[in-house]
Amino acid sequence: MAGPGLGLLPRRILFSTLGSQRGPQLADQFCNAIGVLQQCGPPASFNNIQTAINKDQPANPTEEYAQLFAALIARTAKDIDVLIDSLPSEESTAALQAASLCKLEEENHEAATCLEDVVYRGDMLLEKIQSALADIAQSQLKTRNGTHSQSLPDS
């Protein structure tokens, strides 16, 4: 099953967002494979028309290209299959979606309550720290004033 919350989205929306790069990628790979076939494929005669053979081409580059593009196309097709398999089933009904939404709202409320408690405790600690810092500052001022008054000679 897909991750949390994915059951609420229709399958076609998820596929269009998750697989948005895979479709064009597969199309690009097919176009590149066809381009390589056109460029490196052996010439064929049509109705006794002679064509010049490019002698600068390597002996058999098409075999390497064929393996490369076959692997790329197969990997992209597998990625698309994995994306499709990871989508939630279409068995999700409005009642199931509503129940899931209610559960998420309940979890959200519990988390909000917990957060409010943590913030309150944090505010209490902050007040204690500020009070302690004020006491320390006051003590330092008294100490400084006391040492200055003791060090000054009485006239």
Secondary structure as UniProt FT lines:
FT   TURN            4..5
FT   HELIX           6..8
FT   HELIX           11..18
FT   TURN            19..21
FT   HELIX           22..40
FT   TURN            47..48
FT   TURN            55..56
FT   HELIX           61..86
FT   TURN            90..91
FT   HELIX           94..151
//
